[in-house]
């Protein structure tokens, strides 16, 4: 049975009443860019791996998400899609799986970050079309480099299929980015990371995204991917509706420091920071509740405003704002309860309590 927020006093006498005095109730967080957690990774292509991520997220206040891949071959991506479909059917105690985010494989090798160079490919519209046809409605976001040959046609196609085309791991110049916007690109992944820097004579990807109204962008507010002042600058330049907090978390999230795998690359985690042997960042171990806490501290904005970046805005980007992102009559009862220190006290997904720390004590 699914529950939705009802009008005041419109509930049965048998309903359970929760005493949340002194706590903060917010809409459940929506993470549209997360690779893994608790040793599991989306690219493992196993339903249990995706369900493990879902349960970890629920414990940390996230109620819906997009399992996200790094660059891989199309056979492997097909296996991931099959696993996501199965996980959606069996996932009952975790965050809701909204679909898939394919980060790659159409990326610029020069800006590959923690993507395996052997898995990066040129744009193949037929491969995209085949996957979308095989798994209708599953793929929600595809990240690509707009400067690659064939990218603009791919963006037009994906936009026509209701898929969010996103710029990432790219060296596109300002003019190319504007052409991509005209083709239907509407989102930028982890702004400033995996793209050329802002330059006063060539604004590039960053400048194009910051100055284009209606184009949304992701921010990883862990204090490592971006300086706190950069988060504050971004929040002052972009409209409140256009910012999205994400984690970009990898399989080490929720685990101790050590050595891990990400798409065939070795990642070392020290003090909670994931890096390749070269020193490049390789995802994060962040949770959205921590990102919200950090963003409040970094920007000085009130919690009510920052929460929007982790709830309403990603829901809108993913086309699910009719049922996600807000606590309102008729919408899914996805609710997160926080204490004054931003600890998650309770998480509710579609009216079912999937995490309750009060009962754990």
BALUM-19453 format. One record per residue (C-alpha): residue in one letter; y, z, x. Coordinates in nm, 2 decimals. Layout:
N
@r=A	py=Y	pz=Z	px=X
...
//
This chain:
361
@r=X	py=0.00	pz=0.00	px=0.00
@r=X	py=0.34	pz=-0.10	px=0.13
@r=X	py=0.65	pz=0.10	px=0.06
@r=X	py=1.02	pz=0.00	px=0.04
@r=X	py=1.33	pz=0.21	px=0.01
@r=X	py=1.41	pz=0.27	px=-0.35
@r=X	py=1.72	pz=0.38	px=-0.53
@r=X	py=1.82	pz=0.74	px=-0.52
@r=X	py=1.57	pz=0.96	px=-0.73
@r=X	py=1.36	pz=0.65	px=-0.80
@r=X	py=1.03	pz=0.79	px=-0.67
@r=X	py=0.72	pz=0.95	px=-0.82
@r=X	py=0.68	pz=1.32	px=-0.85
@r=X	py=0.38	pz=1.31	px=-0.62
@r=X	py=0.59	pz=1.17	px=-0.33
@r=X	py=0.59	pz=1.36	px=-0.01
@r=X	py=0.93	pz=1.51	px=0.08
@r=X	py=1.02	pz=1.52	px=0.45
@r=X	py=1.27	pz=1.78	px=0.58
@r=X	py=1.47	pz=1.60	px=0.84
@r=X	py=1.76	pz=1.83	px=0.85
@r=X	py=1.94	pz=1.82	px=1.19
@r=X	py=1.77	pz=1.49	px=1.28
@r=X	py=1.91	pz=1.13	px=1.28
@r=X	py=1.74	pz=0.86	px=1.07
@r=X	py=1.79	pz=0.50	px=1.18
@r=X	py=1.62	pz=0.17	px=1.09
@r=X	py=1.31	pz=0.10	px=1.29
@r=X	py=1.38	pz=-0.08	px=1.62
@r=X	py=1.29	pz=-0.45	px=1.66
@r=X	py=1.19	pz=-0.56	px=2.01
@r=X	py=1.19	pz=-0.94	px=2.03
@r=X	py=1.11	pz=-0.95	px=2.40
@r=X	py=0.83	pz=-0.73	px=2.53
@r=X	py=0.54	pz=-0.84	px=2.75
@r=X	py=0.32	pz=-0.53	px=2.76
@r=X	py=0.26	pz=-0.16	px=2.78
@r=X	py=-0.01	pz=0.10	px=2.86
@r=X	py=-0.19	pz=-0.14	px=3.09
@r=X	py=-0.20	pz=-0.42	px=2.83
@r=X	py=-0.02	pz=-0.75	px=2.84
@r=X	py=0.03	pz=-1.02	px=2.59
@r=X	py=-0.11	pz=-1.28	px=2.83
@r=X	py=-0.44	pz=-1.09	px=2.83
@r=X	py=-0.50	pz=-1.29	px=2.52
@r=X	py=-0.70	pz=-1.01	px=2.35
@r=X	py=-0.63	pz=-0.86	px=2.00
@r=X	py=-0.68	pz=-0.51	px=2.14
@r=X	py=-0.43	pz=-0.56	px=2.41
@r=X	py=-0.16	pz=-0.66	px=2.16
@r=X	py=-0.26	pz=-0.37	px=1.93
@r=X	py=-0.23	pz=-0.13	px=2.23
@r=X	py=0.13	pz=-0.25	px=2.28
@r=X	py=0.19	pz=-0.21	px=1.90
@r=X	py=0.07	pz=0.15	px=1.91
@r=X	py=0.28	pz=0.23	px=2.21
@r=X	py=0.59	pz=0.09	px=2.05
@r=X	py=0.54	pz=0.29	px=1.73
@r=X	py=0.52	pz=0.61	px=1.93
@r=X	py=0.86	pz=0.51	px=2.08
@r=X	py=1.04	pz=0.42	px=1.76
@r=X	py=0.99	pz=0.05	px=1.75
@r=X	py=0.85	pz=-0.07	px=1.42
@r=X	py=0.82	pz=-0.45	px=1.47
@r=X	py=0.81	pz=-0.68	px=1.77
@r=X	py=0.73	pz=-1.01	px=1.93
@r=X	py=0.45	pz=-1.00	px=2.19
@r=X	py=0.60	pz=-1.21	px=2.47
@r=X	py=0.43	pz=-1.43	px=2.72
@r=X	py=0.52	pz=-1.53	px=3.07
@r=X	py=0.46	pz=-1.89	px=3.18
@r=X	py=0.10	pz=-2.00	px=3.14
@r=X	py=-0.10	pz=-2.31	px=3.07
@r=X	py=-0.13	pz=-2.43	px=2.71
@r=X	py=-0.50	pz=-2.35	px=2.68
@r=X	py=-0.41	pz=-1.99	px=2.77
@r=X	py=-0.12	pz=-1.98	px=2.53
@r=X	py=-0.35	pz=-2.10	px=2.26
@r=X	py=-0.58	pz=-1.81	px=2.33
@r=X	py=-0.28	pz=-1.57	px=2.31
@r=X	py=-0.18	pz=-1.72	px=1.97
@r=X	py=-0.53	pz=-1.67	px=1.84
@r=X	py=-0.53	pz=-1.31	px=1.96
@r=X	py=-0.19	pz=-1.24	px=1.80
@r=X	py=-0.33	pz=-1.37	px=1.47
@r=X	py=-0.63	pz=-1.14	px=1.49
@r=X	py=-0.41	pz=-0.85	px=1.59
@r=X	py=-0.18	pz=-0.90	px=1.30
@r=X	py=-0.48	pz=-0.87	px=1.07
@r=X	py=-0.62	pz=-0.55	px=1.22
@r=X	py=-0.31	pz=-0.37	px=1.33
@r=X	py=-0.26	pz=-0.07	px=1.10
@r=X	py=-0.13	pz=0.21	px=1.32
@r=X	py=0.13	pz=0.04	px=1.53
@r=X	py=0.45	pz=-0.16	px=1.52
@r=X	py=0.43	pz=-0.48	px=1.30
@r=X	py=0.36	pz=-0.80	px=1.49
@r=X	py=0.63	pz=-1.05	px=1.37
@r=X	py=0.51	pz=-1.35	px=1.57
@r=X	py=0.52	pz=-1.47	px=1.93
@r=X	py=0.79	pz=-1.52	px=2.19
@r=X	py=0.70	pz=-1.79	px=2.45
@r=X	py=0.90	pz=-1.72	px=2.76
@r=X	py=0.83	pz=-2.04	px=2.94
@r=X	py=0.66	pz=-2.25	px=3.07
@r=X	py=0.96	pz=-2.49	px=3.06
@r=X	py=1.17	pz=-2.30	px=3.32
@r=X	py=1.37	pz=-2.39	px=3.62
@r=X	py=1.16	pz=-2.29	px=3.93
@r=X	py=1.47	pz=-2.19	px=4.12
@r=X	py=1.54	pz=-1.92	px=3.86
@r=X	py=1.17	pz=-1.83	px=3.79
@r=X	py=1.21	pz=-1.46	px=3.85
@r=X	py=0.87	pz=-1.30	px=3.79
@r=X	py=0.71	pz=-1.61	px=3.65
@r=X	py=0.42	pz=-1.76	px=3.85
@r=X	py=0.55	pz=-2.08	px=4.00
@r=X	py=0.20	pz=-2.24	px=3.95
@r=X	py=0.24	pz=-2.19	px=3.57
@r=X	py=0.59	pz=-2.34	px=3.53
@r=X	py=0.59	pz=-2.69	px=3.38
@r=X	py=0.82	pz=-2.97	px=3.28
@r=X	py=0.91	pz=-3.00	px=2.91
@r=X	py=0.62	pz=-3.13	px=2.70
@r=X	py=0.73	pz=-3.17	px=2.34
@r=X	py=0.38	pz=-3.28	px=2.23
@r=X	py=0.23	pz=-2.96	px=2.36
@r=X	py=0.49	pz=-2.75	px=2.17
@r=X	py=0.43	pz=-2.95	px=1.85
@r=X	py=0.06	pz=-2.91	px=1.88
@r=X	py=0.08	pz=-2.53	px=1.91
@r=X	py=0.33	pz=-2.50	px=1.63
@r=X	py=0.10	pz=-2.72	px=1.41
@r=X	py=-0.21	pz=-2.52	px=1.50
@r=X	py=-0.04	pz=-2.18	px=1.43
@r=X	py=0.22	pz=-2.24	px=1.16
@r=X	py=0.49	pz=-1.98	px=1.15
@r=X	py=0.36	pz=-1.78	px=1.44
@r=X	py=0.59	pz=-1.88	px=1.72
@r=X	py=0.93	pz=-1.73	px=1.66
@r=X	py=1.11	pz=-1.79	px=1.99
@r=X	py=1.07	pz=-2.03	px=2.28
@r=X	py=1.27	pz=-1.97	px=2.60
@r=X	py=1.34	pz=-2.27	px=2.82
@r=X	py=1.59	pz=-2.41	px=3.07
@r=X	py=1.82	pz=-2.65	px=2.89
@r=X	py=1.89	pz=-2.86	px=3.20
@r=X	py=1.53	pz=-2.98	px=3.23
@r=X	py=1.45	pz=-3.35	px=3.13
@r=X	py=1.35	pz=-3.36	px=2.77
@r=X	py=1.48	pz=-3.01	px=2.69
@r=X	py=1.75	pz=-3.11	px=2.44
@r=X	py=1.50	pz=-3.31	px=2.24
@r=X	py=1.27	pz=-3.01	px=2.25
@r=X	py=1.55	pz=-2.78	px=2.13
@r=X	py=1.63	pz=-3.01	px=1.84
@r=X	py=1.26	pz=-3.02	px=1.74
@r=X	py=1.22	pz=-2.65	px=1.75
@r=X	py=1.53	pz=-2.58	px=1.56
@r=X	py=1.41	pz=-2.81	px=1.29
@r=X	py=1.08	pz=-2.61	px=1.28
@r=X	py=1.26	pz=-2.28	px=1.23
@r=X	py=1.19	pz=-2.17	px=1.59
@r=X	py=1.47	pz=-1.99	px=1.78
@r=X	py=1.54	pz=-2.19	px=2.10
@r=X	py=1.66	pz=-1.96	px=2.37
@r=X	py=1.81	pz=-2.03	px=2.72
@r=X	py=1.66	pz=-1.84	px=3.01
@r=X	py=1.55	pz=-1.88	px=3.37
@r=X	py=1.80	pz=-2.16	px=3.40
@r=X	py=2.07	pz=-2.31	px=3.63
@r=X	py=2.24	pz=-2.50	px=3.35
@r=X	py=2.61	pz=-2.57	px=3.39
@r=X	py=2.87	pz=-2.50	px=3.12
@r=X	py=2.86	pz=-2.86	px=2.98
@r=X	py=2.48	pz=-2.86	px=2.96
@r=X	py=2.48	pz=-2.53	px=2.77
@r=X	py=2.73	pz=-2.67	px=2.52
@r=X	py=2.51	pz=-2.97	px=2.47
@r=X	py=2.22	pz=-2.74	px=2.41
@r=X	py=2.42	pz=-2.54	px=2.15
@r=X	py=2.49	pz=-2.87	px=1.97
@r=X	py=2.12	pz=-2.95	px=1.98
@r=X	py=2.03	pz=-2.62	px=1.81
@r=X	py=2.00	pz=-2.35	px=2.09
@r=X	py=2.12	pz=-2.02	px=1.95
@r=X	py=2.01	pz=-1.75	px=2.18
@r=X	py=2.01	pz=-1.64	px=2.55
@r=X	py=1.74	pz=-1.42	px=2.70
@r=X	py=1.83	pz=-1.12	px=2.93
@r=X	py=2.19	pz=-1.22	px=2.99
@r=X	py=2.29	pz=-1.24	px=3.36
@r=X	py=1.92	pz=-1.21	px=3.48
@r=X	py=1.74	pz=-1.53	px=3.57
@r=X	py=2.05	pz=-1.75	px=3.55
@r=X	py=2.34	pz=-1.85	px=3.77
@r=X	py=2.63	pz=-1.61	px=3.80
@r=X	py=2.96	pz=-1.64	px=3.61
@r=X	py=3.21	pz=-1.84	px=3.83
@r=X	py=3.57	pz=-1.89	px=3.76
@r=X	py=3.55	pz=-2.27	px=3.80
@r=X	py=3.20	pz=-2.32	px=3.66
@r=X	py=3.13	pz=-2.06	px=3.38
@r=X	py=2.77	pz=-2.17	px=3.37
@r=X	py=2.51	pz=-2.02	px=3.14
@r=X	py=2.67	pz=-1.68	px=3.13
@r=X	py=3.02	pz=-1.81	px=3.05
@r=X	py=2.88	pz=-2.05	px=2.78
@r=X	py=2.69	pz=-1.77	px=2.60
@r=X	py=2.98	pz=-1.52	px=2.62
@r=X	py=3.23	pz=-1.76	px=2.48
@r=X	py=3.02	pz=-1.92	px=2.21
@r=X	py=3.06	pz=-1.75	px=1.87
@r=X	py=2.73	pz=-1.70	px=1.68
@r=X	py=2.51	pz=-1.74	px=1.99
@r=X	py=2.32	pz=-1.42	px=2.04
@r=X	py=2.22	pz=-1.28	px=2.37
@r=X	py=1.98	pz=-1.01	px=2.50
@r=X	py=2.08	pz=-0.72	px=2.72
@r=X	py=1.83	pz=-0.51	px=2.92
@r=X	py=2.01	pz=-0.17	px=2.93
@r=X	py=1.79	pz=0.01	px=3.18
@r=X	py=2.06	pz=0.06	px=3.44
@r=X	py=1.87	pz=-0.17	px=3.69
@r=X	py=1.89	pz=-0.52	px=3.54
@r=X	py=2.26	pz=-0.47	px=3.47
@r=X	py=2.52	pz=-0.24	px=3.60
@r=X	py=2.65	pz=-0.01	px=3.32
@r=X	py=2.99	pz=-0.17	px=3.35
@r=X	py=2.83	pz=-0.51	px=3.30
@r=X	py=2.68	pz=-0.39	px=2.97
@r=X	py=3.02	pz=-0.25	px=2.87
@r=X	py=3.19	pz=-0.58	px=2.96
@r=X	py=2.93	pz=-0.78	px=2.76
@r=X	py=2.97	pz=-0.55	px=2.46
@r=X	py=3.35	pz=-0.60	px=2.47
@r=X	py=3.33	pz=-0.98	px=2.49
@r=X	py=3.05	pz=-1.06	px=2.24
@r=X	py=3.09	pz=-1.00	px=1.87
@r=X	py=2.89	pz=-0.69	px=1.74
@r=X	py=2.66	pz=-0.93	px=1.55
@r=X	py=2.57	pz=-1.13	px=1.86
@r=X	py=2.42	pz=-0.86	px=2.09
@r=X	py=2.05	pz=-0.78	px=2.10
@r=X	py=1.89	pz=-0.50	px=2.30
@r=X	py=1.55	pz=-0.58	px=2.44
@r=X	py=1.31	pz=-0.41	px=2.68
@r=X	py=1.14	pz=-0.70	px=2.86
@r=X	py=0.88	pz=-0.43	px=2.93
@r=X	py=0.56	pz=-0.51	px=3.12
@r=X	py=0.21	pz=-0.35	px=3.12
@r=X	py=0.33	pz=-0.06	px=3.34
@r=X	py=0.55	pz=0.08	px=3.05
@r=X	py=0.41	pz=0.42	px=2.96
@r=X	py=0.21	pz=0.45	px=3.28
@r=X	py=0.27	pz=0.60	px=3.62
@r=X	py=0.41	pz=0.42	px=3.92
@r=X	py=0.17	pz=0.19	px=4.10
@r=X	py=0.06	pz=-0.17	px=4.14
@r=X	py=0.02	pz=-0.40	px=3.83
@r=X	py=-0.03	pz=-0.77	px=3.74
@r=X	py=0.22	pz=-0.99	px=3.56
@r=X	py=0.11	pz=-1.34	px=3.49
@r=X	py=-0.10	pz=-1.35	px=3.81
@r=X	py=0.18	pz=-1.20	px=4.03
@r=X	py=0.16	pz=-0.86	px=4.19
@r=X	py=0.42	pz=-0.61	px=4.07
@r=X	py=0.49	pz=-0.28	px=4.23
@r=X	py=0.64	pz=0.00	px=4.01
@r=X	py=0.83	pz=0.27	px=4.19
@r=X	py=1.04	pz=0.53	px=4.01
@r=X	py=0.98	pz=0.34	px=3.69
@r=X	py=1.14	pz=0.02	px=3.83
@r=X	py=0.91	pz=-0.29	px=3.84
@r=X	py=0.96	pz=-0.54	px=4.13
@r=X	py=0.78	pz=-0.82	px=4.30
@r=X	py=0.70	pz=-0.78	px=4.68
@r=X	py=1.01	pz=-0.99	px=4.74
@r=X	py=1.23	pz=-0.72	px=4.57
@r=X	py=1.30	pz=-0.92	px=4.26
@r=X	py=1.29	pz=-0.74	px=3.93
@r=X	py=0.97	pz=-0.80	px=3.73
@r=X	py=1.03	pz=-0.69	px=3.38
@r=X	py=1.09	pz=-0.32	px=3.30
@r=X	py=0.92	pz=0.00	px=3.19
@r=X	py=1.19	pz=0.05	px=2.93
@r=X	py=1.16	pz=0.15	px=2.56
@r=X	py=1.41	pz=0.05	px=2.30
@r=X	py=1.50	pz=0.41	px=2.22
@r=X	py=1.59	pz=0.46	px=2.58
@r=X	py=1.79	pz=0.13	px=2.58
@r=X	py=1.98	pz=0.26	px=2.28
@r=X	py=2.05	pz=0.59	px=2.45
@r=X	py=2.16	pz=0.41	px=2.76
@r=X	py=2.38	pz=0.16	px=2.58
@r=X	py=2.56	pz=0.45	px=2.40
@r=X	py=2.63	pz=0.61	px=2.74
@r=X	py=2.72	pz=0.28	px=2.92
@r=X	py=2.96	pz=0.15	px=2.65
@r=X	py=3.10	pz=0.46	px=2.49
@r=X	py=3.03	pz=0.31	px=2.15
@r=X	py=2.90	pz=0.52	px=1.86
@r=X	py=2.53	pz=0.53	px=1.79
@r=X	py=2.58	pz=0.36	px=1.45
@r=X	py=2.72	pz=0.05	px=1.63
@r=X	py=2.47	pz=0.04	px=1.91
@r=X	py=2.17	pz=0.08	px=1.67
@r=X	py=2.27	pz=-0.25	px=1.52
@r=X	py=2.19	pz=-0.42	px=1.84
@r=X	py=1.83	pz=-0.30	px=1.82
@r=X	py=1.77	pz=-0.34	px=1.45
@r=X	py=1.99	pz=-0.57	px=1.23
@r=X	py=2.07	pz=-0.82	px=1.50
@r=X	py=1.72	pz=-0.90	px=1.63
@r=X	py=1.60	pz=-0.91	px=1.27
@r=X	py=1.86	pz=-1.17	px=1.19
@r=X	py=1.78	pz=-1.38	px=1.50
@r=X	py=1.41	pz=-1.38	px=1.40
@r=X	py=1.49	pz=-1.47	px=1.04
@r=X	py=1.34	pz=-1.15	px=0.89
@r=X	py=1.66	pz=-0.97	px=0.79
@r=X	py=1.57	pz=-1.00	px=0.42
@r=X	py=1.31	pz=-0.73	px=0.49
@r=X	py=1.38	pz=-0.58	px=0.84
@r=X	py=1.66	pz=-0.42	px=1.03
@r=X	py=1.82	pz=-0.19	px=0.77
@r=X	py=1.73	pz=0.10	px=0.55
@r=X	py=1.81	pz=-0.05	px=0.21
@r=X	py=1.66	pz=-0.08	px=-0.14
@r=X	py=1.40	pz=-0.36	px=-0.14
@r=X	py=1.36	pz=-0.38	px=0.23
@r=X	py=1.05	pz=-0.27	px=0.42
@r=X	py=1.05	pz=0.11	px=0.48
@r=X	py=1.07	pz=0.08	px=0.86
@r=X	py=1.23	pz=0.40	px=0.97
@r=X	py=1.27	pz=0.59	px=1.30
@r=X	py=1.38	pz=0.96	px=1.32
@r=X	py=1.54	pz=1.09	px=1.63
@r=X	py=1.64	pz=1.43	px=1.75
@r=X	py=1.97	pz=1.50	px=1.93
@r=X	py=1.82	pz=1.41	px=2.27
@r=X	py=1.70	pz=1.07	px=2.14
@r=X	py=1.34	pz=1.18	px=2.13
@r=X	py=1.14	pz=1.00	px=1.86
@r=X	py=1.03	pz=1.26	px=1.60
@r=X	py=0.88	pz=1.02	px=1.34
@r=X	py=0.81	pz=0.65	px=1.30
@r=X	py=0.74	pz=0.48	px=0.97
@r=X	py=0.62	pz=0.12	px=0.94
@r=X	py=0.63	pz=-0.02	px=0.59
@r=X	py=0.62	pz=0.33	px=0.44
@r=X	py=0.33	pz=0.45	px=0.65
@r=X	py=0.39	pz=0.72	px=0.90
@r=X	py=0.24	pz=0.59	px=1.23
@r=X	py=0.39	pz=0.85	px=1.46
@r=X	py=0.48	pz=1.21	px=1.38
@r=X	py=0.55	pz=1.44	px=1.67
@r=X	py=0.60	pz=1.74	px=1.45
@r=X	py=0.24	pz=1.73	px=1.35
@r=X	py=0.14	pz=1.68	px=1.72
@r=X	py=0.28	pz=2.02	px=1.81
//
